[in-house]
Amino acid sequence: MAIDSVTSSTSAASQLARPQQQAEQAMQADQAKRAEQDKTQPPEQPKPVVNTQGQKTGTVINTSA
């Protein structure tokens, strides 16, 4: 915490508002980065599962079983 001389109540109020503004700006920047990353990366397709006999499983769903 910084210790500064207080010359008026308005300067003290503006100093208290600065950390809040910086925190809001940081959160907005993080949200913008996340949104940009979501747009650039296509959704990943699940990898096929291979059992011990070498057969690919999980690609066809039997609805009549």
PyMOL commands that set and color helices and strands:
alter all, ss='L'
color gray80, all
select helices_A, chain A and resi 9-40
alter helices_A, ss='H'
color red, helices_A
select strands_A, chain A and resi 49-50+56-57
alter strands_A, ss='S'
color yellow, strands_A
deselect
rebuild
show_as cartoon
